[in-house]
């Protein structure tokens, strides 16, 4: 239950649409569900506006399904990231609303999607090889109730590709900019807009890219103002932060 859903429930109670016992049960639900191998935070949405997200890496398909089942019992929407094909098959067998976003390595389960808030989040991707990370950011922002504009293959080696989408970029409330190699794209984008830029370094590149460290350091040392940097390949973290920023502007 998100804060907005809690408010709706209380308003229904005030209007006589639901009984006192139903409201009490909703708020008496235990904040943690003990699965033995996991302690599922069932009050995360009430505090944060979105439920606990399942990080699939290192978990068995059975563990992911068990955690998702507990979340689905309490929530209207669930996001799982870093999902394998085995995870996805197990989730789709269990939940009819499950959607596998294969490129993003995510699964979403939505019984009732969040309404889209005003404003857009632009996810700008430098190269096709960076798309898995960019898509993780886009899927995250989308399920959290945001309109997402995807701008793909717009790296600095062909700057005209970026400038062709300048209007879309400048109209966004917040931008997620994903790049590997030398990691220059976020600095270029930040020099063109007056909105927050969340830079995401990826592990794409040749030997001296050091698995994304070169792009990370380039972004941390950006000469453009307004650039914030997340961890290497952390599209989820960028999409989540962008959603929180966009919520403030809505």
C-alpha positions in Angstrom: 0.0 0.0 0.0 1.5 3.3 -1.1 0.9 6.6 0.8 -1.6 7.7 -1.9 -3.5 4.4 -1.6 -3.6 4.7 2.2 -5.1 8.2 1.8 -7.7 6.9 -0.6 -8.7 4.2 1.9 -9.1 6.7 4.7 -11.2 8.9 2.4 -13.4 6.0 1.5 -13.9 5.2 5.2 -14.8 8.9 5.8 -17.3 8.7 3.0 -18.8 5.5 4.3 -17.5 3.4 1.4 -15.5 0.9 3.6 -16.0 -0.3 7.1 -13.8 0.4 10.1 -12.6 -3.2 10.4 -11.3 -3.2 6.9 -9.3 0.0 7.6 -7.9 -1.4 10.8 -6.9 -4.7 9.1 -5.1 -2.8 6.4 -3.0 -0.8 8.9 -2.4 -3.7 11.3 -0.7 -5.8 8.8 2.8 -6.8 10.0 5.5 -4.6 8.4 7.8 -7.6 7.7 7.0 -11.1 6.3 9.4 -13.7 7.4 10.2 -16.2 4.7 13.2 -17.7 6.4 15.6 -16.9 3.6 14.2 -13.3 3.3 12.5 -10.7 5.4 10.1 -9.0 3.0 9.4 -5.3 3.9 5.6 -5.0 3.3 5.5 -1.4 4.5 8.1 -0.1 2.0 5.5 1.4 -0.2 3.9 3.3 2.7 7.2 4.9 3.5 8.8 5.3 0.1 5.8 5.4 -2.3 6.8 2.1 -4.1 7.1 -1.5 -2.8 10.4 -3.3 -2.1 12.1 -4.3 -5.3 13.4 -7.8 -5.9 17.1 -8.0 -6.9 17.2 -11.3 -8.7 20.9 -11.9 -9.0 22.1 -14.6 -6.7 18.5 -15.8 -5.9 17.0 -19.0 -7.1 13.8 -18.9 -9.2 11.9 -20.4 -6.2 13.2 -17.6 -3.9 12.2 -14.9 -6.4 8.7 -16.4 -6.8 8.2 -16.7 -3.0 9.2 -13.0 -2.4 7.1 -11.9 -5.3 4.1 -13.8 -4.0 4.3 -12.1 -0.6 4.6 -8.7 -2.3 1.7 -9.4 -4.6 -0.4 -10.3 -1.5 0.1 -6.7 -0.3 0.8 -4.6 -3.4 -0.7 -3.6 -6.7 2.7 -3.7 -8.5 6.0 -5.5 -8.2 9.4 -5.0 -9.9 12.1 -7.6 -10.1 15.5 -6.7 -11.6 18.6 -8.6 -12.8 16.3 -11.5 -13.8 17.4 -14.5 -15.7 15.4 -16.5 -18.2 14.8 -19.1 -15.5 13.5 -16.5 -13.1 11.2 -15.1 -15.8 9.7 -18.4 -16.7 8.9 -19.2 -13.1 7.3 -15.8 -12.5 5.2 -16.0 -15.7 4.0 -19.4 -14.7 2.9 -18.1 -11.3 1.5 -14.6 -12.2 -0.7 -14.0 -15.2 0.1 -10.2 -15.1 3.9 -10.8 -15.2 5.7 -9.2 -18.1 9.3 -10.1 -18.9 11.3 -7.1 -20.2 14.1 -9.2 -21.6 16.5 -6.5 -22.7 16.2 -4.7 -19.3 16.5 -8.1 -17.4 13.4 -7.1 -15.4 10.0 -8.5 -14.7 7.0 -6.3 -13.8 3.8 -7.5 -12.2 1.0 -4.9 -12.3 -2.5 -5.6 -11.1 -3.3 -1.9 -11.4 -0.7 0.4 -12.9 0.1 3.7 -11.3 -1.4 6.7 -13.1 1.3 8.6 -15.0 2.4 11.9 -13.3 3.0 15.1 -15.2 6.3 15.6 -16.9 8.7 13.2 -18.5 11.9 11.4 -17.8 14.3 11.2 -20.7 16.5 8.1 -20.8 19.4 8.9 -23.2 21.6 6.0 -24.2 25.0 6.4 -25.8 25.3 3.2 -27.7 23.3 0.0 -28.5 25.6 -2.0 -26.2 24.4 0.3 -23.3 20.8 -0.5 -23.9 20.3 -3.2 -21.1 21.3 -0.6 -18.5 19.2 2.1 -20.1 16.2 -0.1 -20.4 16.5 -1.1 -16.7 16.3 2.6 -15.9 13.3 3.1 -18.3 11.3 0.1 -17.0 11.9 1.2 -13.4 10.8 4.8 -14.0 7.8 3.6 -16.0 6.4 1.2 -13.4 6.9 4.0 -10.7 4.3 6.1 -12.6 6.4 8.2 -15.0 6.2 9.0 -18.7 9.5 7.9 -20.2 11.1 9.2 -23.4 13.8 6.8 -24.8 16.6 8.3 -26.9 18.9 5.6 -28.2 22.3 5.4 -29.9 23.0 9.1 -29.3 26.7 8.9 -28.3 29.2 11.7 -28.8 30.9 10.0 -31.8 27.9 11.3 -33.8 26.7 14.4 -31.9 24.1 15.3 -34.6 22.1 12.3 -33.4 21.7 13.9 -30.0 21.0 17.4 -31.3 18.2 16.0 -33.5 16.3 15.1 -30.2 17.2 18.4 -28.5 13.6 19.5 -28.0 12.7 16.3 -26.3 15.8 16.4 -24.1 15.2 20.0 -23.0 11.5 19.4 -22.2 12.2 16.5 -19.8 12.0 17.2 -16.0 15.0 14.9 -15.4 17.4 13.0 -17.6 19.1 9.7 -17.1 22.1 9.5 -19.4 23.8 6.1 -19.9 27.2 5.7 -21.4 30.2 3.4 -21.4 33.6 3.8 -23.2 34.9 7.2 -22.2 31.7 8.3 -20.5 31.4 11.8 -22.1 27.7 11.9 -23.0 26.3 13.1 -19.6 28.6 16.1 -19.6 27.4 17.0 -23.1 23.8 16.6 -22.2 24.1 18.6 -18.9 25.6 21.5 -20.9 22.4 21.6 -23.0 19.7 21.5 -20.3 18.7 23.3 -17.0 17.4 20.0 -15.4 19.0 17.4 -13.2 21.1 14.8 -15.1 21.7 11.4 -13.6 24.7 9.8 -15.2 25.0 6.0 -15.4 28.4 4.6 -16.3 28.3 1.2 -18.0 30.9 -1.6 -18.1 30.9 -1.4 -21.9 34.3 -0.8 -23.4 37.8 -2.1 -24.2 40.6 -3.0 -21.8 41.5 0.4 -20.4 37.8 1.1 -19.6 38.4 -1.1 -16.6 34.9 -2.5 -16.6 33.3 0.9 -16.4 35.7 2.6 -14.0 37.0 5.0 -16.8 33.4 6.1 -17.5 32.6 6.4 -13.8 35.6 8.6 -13.2 34.9 10.8 -16.2 31.3 11.4 -15.0 32.4 12.1 -11.5 34.8 14.7 -12.9 32.3 16.3 -15.2 32.8 20.0 -15.8 29.1 20.4 -16.5 26.9 21.5 -13.5 24.0 19.4 -12.3 25.4 15.9 -13.0 24.9 13.2 -10.3 26.4 9.8 -10.8 25.2 6.4 -9.8 27.2 3.1 -9.7 28.4 1.2 -12.7 25.5 -0.5 -14.6 23.0 0.7 -12.0 20.1 1.6 -14.3 17.6 0.7 -11.5 19.1 3.2 -9.1 19.1 5.9 -11.8 15.5 5.2 -12.8 14.3 5.2 -9.1 16.1 8.5 -8.3 14.7 10.1 -11.5 11.2 9.1 -10.4 11.6 10.7 -7.0 12.9 13.9 -8.6 10.0 13.9 -11.2 7.5 13.4 -8.3 8.8 16.7 -6.8 8.2 18.6 -10.0 4.7 17.1 -10.6 
